[in-house]
C-alpha cells in the first residue's frame, strides 16, 4: 500500500509537542509492515534547512496558487534515512525557511499552512507519487481533504484521505475573507468551511475526509460533548459514522530503562526494585532533595499549562505536604502563574519540593526512572504519552480518567491488584487527593502490592506496532469503500 503522511512537524527534524513524536514513530511502524511504501512530507523549516545532519536534494520546483498569489515551492528529499520511510520537505523561504523560533504563532499561520497543504498535493502530482491513502494531521493540514475534493480529484482519482485530530482545541480559525482571498475554492465549499461567520479549517476536514480518527478511543467519544469539543461537537456528531480512536504508542527504543544513556543505573521488569532505588537516590541528589529511600517521590514532567491539571495540584499541594511525608519534583516550563507557584512552594518546603523550571530531556528520563508515583491530573488529554513513559520506567501513575489516560491506565484496587494505576473520575482537587492518598497507602502499607503494580506497568506493550496495525485496518477499510 502506498501511504503518504502529511504533518506540520515530525521529530527529529522539527518538534513542538506530541504530534512531532507521532510523526517520528508512526511512519516507521507503518514502513515495517511488508508491502507498504511510506512517504512523509513536512515543511522545510529554517532549523531543518540549516542542520547539516539532514542533507537533502532538490527533486522538483513548481508554483503554488493561493488566490491571487503565485508562490515558489521546492520539493526536497532527505538523504540517508534507512528505515523504509521516504521523507520530503516543502521549501519556501518566505513561509518557512527564513523564520526563526517557534513553528507556529505567526499572524499568517493560516496562509502558511494553506500553502503547505496545497503544495503537498501539487508535489505528489508532479513527481507521480499518487498514494492509495493520505493521512493528514491537525488543523495545519486540514485543508488537504477539502482541496482534494474541490480541485485535485482528477489527479488523485482513487486516493482516500484520513484526517487525524491530535488536539481539537486548535482548529485553524481564519477570517471570513480568507475563503476568497487565499483559498479561492468553488462557492459550494463555503458552507463546508464556514463556522460562526468565519473559516474553520478543521471543520472542513471533518466534513470532507473519508475517515476521521483521533488519538484514543475515549477521546473520540468525548468529542461528542461540548465540554471537550471546543464548539465542534455538532460537527463531530454529524460525522460520528466515520470517527474512531486509535491510542498512540511510545518509542520503546528511546524510552527503555535497560539502555537509556541518561540513567545512572539500568533495569528491567525483573530487576527494577534495585535499579529504581539507585536511580531515585541519584535523582534526589541531583535536584537537591534529601536522600530518603523510604519517602515516596512524586514526580511530574509537563508543560506548565492549565489544562494539564496544575490548578488541582496547586489546590492540594500544601495540604499534601503538611499531611503526608512525601517529596514532590516538577519539571517543565510554561505559564508564569505555575512557574511562580512551584518556585514559591520549593522555597516554602525546601526539603520536600524541587521545581526545575527548564526543558531537559535527560533529566526527564531520570525523573521517569527515579520517581515512585507519576502525577497526571489533566483536565483533558487526547492521548497522553507521559503516563506510558512513566509505566515503562516502573513509576505508578495517578491520573484523571479522561481521554487516553482512561484508556491506558485501568484502575488498580487498594491491594495493587489488576489495573495499572490510580484514577479519579470527577475533575476536582479533593478527588485527585483521594486517589493519591490511596496510592500512598499502598506504597507504605503493602510494598509487595506496589511492586506488583510497577511490574505490570513495565510489562505492557506500549510500542507503535499495535496502533500501526489499527491504522492499516482503517486504511484497508477506506480503500474497500
C-alpha positions in Angstrom: 0.0 0.0 0.0 1.2 3.5 -0.9 0.8 5.7 2.2 1.7 9.4 2.5 1.6 11.2 5.8 1.4 15.0 5.9 2.1 17.0 9.1 3.4 20.3 10.3 6.1 18.7 12.4 7.9 15.5 12.9 10.8 14.5 15.1 13.7 14.6 15.0 13.6 17.3 12.3 11.1 19.7 13.9 9.0 19.2 17.0 6.9 21.3 19.4 4.8 18.6 21.0 3.2 15.2 20.8 2.4 15.4 17.1 6.2 15.5 16.4 6.6 12.3 18.4 3.8 10.6 16.5 5.2 11.6 13.1 8.6 10.2 14.1 7.2 6.8 15.2 4.1 6.1 13.1 5.6 6.3 9.6 8.5 4.0 10.7 6.0 1.5 12.2 3.9 1.5 9.0 7.1 1.0 6.9 7.9 -2.1 8.9 4.7 -3.8 7.6 5.6 -5.8 4.4 4.2 -4.3 1.2 3.9 -0.7 2.4 5.6 2.2 0.7 5.6 5.1 3.1 6.3 8.8 2.5 6.3 11.7 5.0 6.1 15.3 3.9 7.0 18.2 6.3 7.6 21.9 5.9 11.3 22.8 5.3 11.8 25.0 8.3 14.9 27.1 8.8 16.1 24.9 11.6 15.9 21.9 9.3 17.5 23.7 6.3 20.5 24.8 8.3 21.1 21.5 10.1 23.9 19.6 8.5 22.6 16.3 9.9 19.7 16.4 7.4 21.2 16.5 3.8 18.7 16.9 1.1 18.4 17.0 -2.7 16.0 19.1 -4.8 13.7 16.9 -6.8 11.1 19.4 -8.1 10.3 23.1 -8.3 6.8 24.5 -9.0 4.4 27.3 -8.4 1.5 27.1 -5.9 -1.6 29.3 -6.4 -3.2 30.8 -3.3 -5.9 33.2 -4.6 -4.1 36.0 -6.4 -0.6 34.7 -5.2 1.8 32.5 -7.0 4.4 31.2 -4.6 7.5 29.2 -5.2 7.7 25.7 -3.8 10.7 23.3 -3.8 10.4 19.6 -3.0 13.4 18.5 -1.1 14.2 14.8 -0.5 16.0 13.7 2.6 19.1 11.6 2.1 20.3 8.8 4.3 17.2 7.6 6.1 17.3 3.8 6.2 14.1 2.6 7.9 12.0 2.5 4.8 10.4 5.9 5.2 11.0 8.5 2.4 11.0 12.0 3.8 10.2 15.1 1.8 10.2 18.7 2.8 8.3 21.6 1.1 10.7 24.5 0.7 9.6 28.1 0.7 11.8 30.7 2.3 9.0 33.2 2.9 6.7 30.9 4.8 9.2 28.5 6.4 12.8 28.9 5.5 13.6 32.4 7.0 11.6 32.3 10.2 13.5 31.5 13.4 12.0 30.4 16.6 8.6 28.6 17.2 7.0 26.6 14.4 3.6 28.3 15.0 2.3 31.6 16.2 2.8 33.9 13.2 0.0 36.2 12.2 -0.2 34.5 8.7 -0.2 30.9 10.0 -3.5 30.2 8.1 -1.9 31.3 4.8 1.4 29.4 5.6 -0.3 26.1 6.1 -2.8 26.6 3.3 0.2 26.9 1.1 1.8 23.8 2.7 -1.4 21.7 2.2 -1.7 22.7 -1.5 2.0 22.3 -2.1 1.9 18.7 -0.8 -0.8 17.8 -3.3 1.0 19.6 -6.2 4.2 17.9 -5.3 2.7 14.4 -5.2 1.1 15.0 -8.6 4.2 16.4 -10.2 6.5 13.6 -9.2 3.9 10.9 -9.9 3.7 9.7 -6.2 -0.1 9.1 -6.1 -0.8 7.4 -2.8 -3.6 5.0 -2.0 -4.0 6.8 1.3 -3.2 10.2 2.6 -3.1 10.6 6.4 -3.1 14.3 7.5 -2.9 15.7 11.0 -4.5 18.6 12.9 -5.5 22.0 11.5 -2.3 22.7 9.8 -3.0 20.0 7.1 -6.8 20.1 7.5 -7.2 21.7 4.0 -5.8 18.7 2.3 -9.1 16.7 2.1 -11.0 19.9 1.1 -8.6 20.9 -1.6 -8.5 17.3 -2.9 -12.3 17.1 -3.1 -12.7 20.5 -4.6 -9.8 20.8 -7.1 -7.5 17.8 -7.1 -9.7 14.8 -7.5 -8.8 14.3 -11.3 -5.2 13.8 -10.3 -6.0 11.6 -7.3 -9.0 9.6 -8.6 -8.8 6.7 -6.1 -6.9 8.3 -3.2 -8.6 8.2 0.2 -7.9 10.7 3.0 -7.8 10.1 6.7 -7.8 13.2 9.0 -6.4 12.7 12.5 -7.3 15.1 15.4 -4.5 15.2 17.9 -6.0 18.2 19.8 -9.3 19.7 18.9 -8.6 22.9 20.9 -6.6 24.2 17.9 -8.8 24.3 14.9 -7.4 26.7 12.3 -9.7 29.7 12.6 -9.4 32.4 9.9 -11.4 35.5 8.9 -14.3 35.1 6.5 -12.4 36.8 3.6 -9.7 34.0 3.9 -12.0 31.8 1.8 -11.8 34.1 -1.3 -8.5 35.9 -0.7 -6.4 32.7 -0.1 -8.3 29.6 -0.8 -10.2 30.5 -3.9 -12.4 27.4 -3.6 -15.6 26.8 -5.5 -18.5 28.6 -3.9 -20.2 25.4 -2.7 -17.4 24.7 -0.3 -18.0 28.0 1.7 -20.6 26.2 3.9 -18.2 23.3 4.4 -15.6 25.7 5.9 -17.9 28.4 7.4 -18.5 28.4 11.2 -19.9 31.4 13.1 -19.2 33.7 10.2 -15.5 32.7 10.0 -13.5 30.0 8.3 -12.7 26.9 10.4 -10.2 24.6 8.6 -10.7 21.6 11.0 -14.5 21.7 10.3 -13.8 21.4 6.6 -11.5 18.4 7.1 -14.1 16.6 9.3 -16.7 17.0 6.6 -14.6 16.1 3.6 -12.2 13.4 4.8 -13.1 9.8 4.1 -12.4 8.8 7.8 -11.7 10.9 10.9 -9.6 9.5 13.7 -8.3 10.8 17.0 -5.6 9.5 19.3 -7.6 7.4 21.8 -11.0 5.7 21.9 -12.3 7.6 24.9 -11.3 11.0 23.4 -13.3 10.0 20.3 -16.4 9.6 22.5 -15.6 12.8 24.5 -15.6 14.9 21.3 -19.4 14.4 21.1 -19.7 16.7 24.1 -19.4 20.5 24.2 -17.1 20.3 27.2 -14.4 18.7 25.2 -15.2 19.7 21.6 -14.5 23.4 21.8 -17.5 24.2 19.6 -17.2 21.4 17.1 -19.5 18.9 19.0 -22.3 19.2 16.4 -19.9 18.8 13.5 -18.3 15.7 15.2 -21.7 14.3 15.9 -22.8 14.5 12.3 -19.6 12.7 11.3 -19.8 10.1 14.0 -20.2 7.4 11.4 -16.7 7.9 10.2 -15.0 8.7 13.5 -12.8 6.3 15.6 -10.0 6.5 18.0 -6.6 4.8 17.9 -4.4 5.1 21.0 -0.9 6.3 20.3 2.2 4.3 21.3 5.6 5.5 22.5 9.1 4.9 21.2 10.0 1.9 23.3 13.6 2.0 21.8 14.2 5.5 23.2 12.2 5.1 26.4 13.9 1.9 27.6 15.2 1.7 31.2 17.6 -1.1 30.1 19.5 1.0 27.7 18.7 4.7 28.3 22.0 6.5 28.4 20.6 9.3 30.6 20.2 6.9 33.6 22.8 6.3 36.3 21.6 2.6 36.6 19.7 0.4 34.2 17.0 -2.1 35.0 14.1 -4.1 33.5 10.9 -5.6 34.8 12.8 -8.3 36.7 15.4 -6.0 38.3 13.5 -2.8 38.8 13.5 -2.7 42.6 17.2 -2.3 43.0 17.6 -0.3 39.7 14.9 2.2 40.6 16.4 2.6 44.1 19.7 3.6 42.6 18.0 6.0 40.1 15.9 7.5 42.9 18.9 8.2 45.2 20.9 9.8 42.3 17.9 11.9 41.3 17.3 13.2 44.9 21.0 14.2 45.0 20.8 15.8 41.5 17.7 18.0 42.3 18.7 18.9 45.9 16.3 16.8 47.9 17.3 14.8 50.9 18.3 11.2 50.0 15.5 9.3 51.7 14.7 6.0 50.1 11.6 5.3 52.2 9.9 8.6 51.3 7.7 8.4 48.2 8.9 10.7 45.4 6.0 12.2 43.5 7.0 13.5 40.0 5.6 15.3 37.1 7.2 16.2 33.7 4.8 18.5 31.9 4.1 21.7 30.1 3.0 24.1 32.8 -0.4 24.9 31.4 -3.9 24.9 32.9 -5.3 22.0 31.0 -2.6 19.8 32.5 -4.5 19.8 35.8 -2.0 22.1 37.6 -4.8 24.0 39.2 -5.7 20.8 41.0 -2.1 20.2 42.1 -1.8 23.8 43.3 -5.1 23.4 45.3 -3.9 20.3 47.2 -0.2 20.9 47.3 0.2 22.4 50.8 -2.3 20.1 52.3 -0.5 17.2 50.8 2.9 18.4 52.0 1.6 19.1 55.5 -0.3 15.8 56.0 1.9 13.4 54.1 5.6 12.5 54.3 6.4 12.9 50.6 8.7 14.6 48.2 7.5 16.5 45.1 9.5 17.1 41.9 8.2 19.1 39.0 10.0 19.6 35.6 8.7 21.9 32.9 8.1 25.4 31.7 5.0 27.3 30.7 2.6 29.8 32.2 4.1 32.2 34.7 1.5 31.7 37.4 2.5 28.0 37.6 6.2 28.6 37.3 6.0 31.1 40.2 3.8 28.9 42.3 6.1 25.9 42.2 9.2 28.0 42.7 7.5 29.5 45.8 6.5 26.1 47.0 10.1 25.0 46.8 11.2 28.0 48.9 8.5 27.1 51.4 9.3 23.4 51.6 12.9 23.1 50.6 13.3 19.6 51.9 10.2 18.4 50.2 9.8 20.2 46.9 12.1 20.6 43.9 10.9 22.8 41.0 13.0 22.6 37.8 11.7 25.3 35.5 13.5 24.2 32.4 13.4 21.8 29.4 15.8 18.9 29.9 15.2 15.6 28.2 18.0 13.8 30.1 16.5 15.0 33.5 13.0 13.9 32.2 14.3 10.4 31.7 15.9 10.3 35.1 12.6 11.5 36.7 10.6 8.8 35.0 13.2 6.2 36.3 13.7 7.6 39.8 10.2 8.6 40.7 7.8 6.4 42.6 4.5 8.0 41.6 3.7 10.0 38.5 1.0 12.7 38.7 -1.1 13.4 35.6 -4.4 15.1 36.7 -5.1 16.6 33.2 -8.4 18.3 32.7 -8.5 16.7 29.2 -5.9 14.5 27.5 -6.5 13.3 23.9 -3.9 10.5 24.4 -1.1 11.4 26.7 2.4 9.9 26.4 3.9 10.7 29.8 1.8 8.1 31.7 3.1 5.4 29.3 6.6 6.6 29.6 6.3 6.5 33.4 4.9 3.0 33.5 7.7 1.9 31.1 10.1 3.0 33.8 8.2 1.4 36.7 6.6 4.6 38.0 3.0 4.3 39.0 0.6 6.9 37.5 -2.2 8.7 39.3 -4.4 10.2 36.6 -7.7 11.8 35.9 -9.8 9.3 34.0 -10.2 11.2 30.8 -9.2 10.6 27.1 -6.2 8.5 26.6 -5.5 8.4 30.3 -8.6 6.3 30.8 -7.7 4.0 28.0 -4.1 3.4 29.1 -4.4 3.4 32.9 -7.1 1.0 34.1 -7.6 1.5 37.8 -5.9 -0.8 40.4 -7.6 -1.8 43.6 -6.4 -0.9 47.1 -4.2 -4.0 47.1 -2.5 -3.1 43.9 -4.2 -5.9 42.0 -5.4 -5.7 38.5 -5.1 -2.3 36.8 -2.0 -0.2 36.2 -2.5 2.9 38.4 -4.9 5.0 40.4 -7.6 7.2 38.9 -10.2 9.7 39.8 -13.4 10.4 37.8 -14.5 14.0 38.6 -12.2 16.9 37.9 -11.7 18.3 41.4 -8.8 18.6 43.8 -10.3 16.5 46.6 -10.9 13.5 44.3 -7.3 13.9 43.0 -6.0 13.9 46.5 -8.1 10.9 47.4 -6.6 8.9 44.5 -3.2 10.0 45.5 -3.7 9.0 49.2 -4.9 5.6 48.1 -1.7 5.2 46.1 0.5 6.4 49.0 -1.3 4.0 51.4 -0.4 1.1 49.1 3.2 2.3 48.8 3.6 2.4 52.6 1.4 -0.5 53.8 1.8 -3.0 51.1 5.2 -2.8 49.3 4.7 -6.1 47.5 1.4 -4.9 46.1 3.0 -1.7 44.9 5.8 -3.7 43.3 3.3 -5.9 41.5 1.7 -2.7 40.1 5.0 -1.4 39.0 5.9 -4.8 37.4 2.6 -4.9 35.4 3.1 -1.4 34.1 6.6 -2.3 32.9 5.3 -5.4 31.1 2.8 -3.6 29.0 3.3 -3.3 25.2 3.2 0.4 24.6 5.0 0.1 21.2 3.7 1.5 17.9 3.2 -2.0 16.4 -0.4 -2.3 17.6 -1.5 1.2 16.7 0.1 0.8 13.2 -1.9 -2.4 12.7 -5.1 -0.5 13.6 -4.2 2.3 11.1 -3.7 -0.3 8.5 -7.1 -1.9 9.2 -8.7 1.5 8.7 -6.7 2.2 5.5 -7.9 -1.0 4.1 -11.5 -0.2 5.1 -11.3 3.1 3.3 -9.9 1.5 0.1 -12.7 -1.0 0.2 -15.4 1.6 0.2 
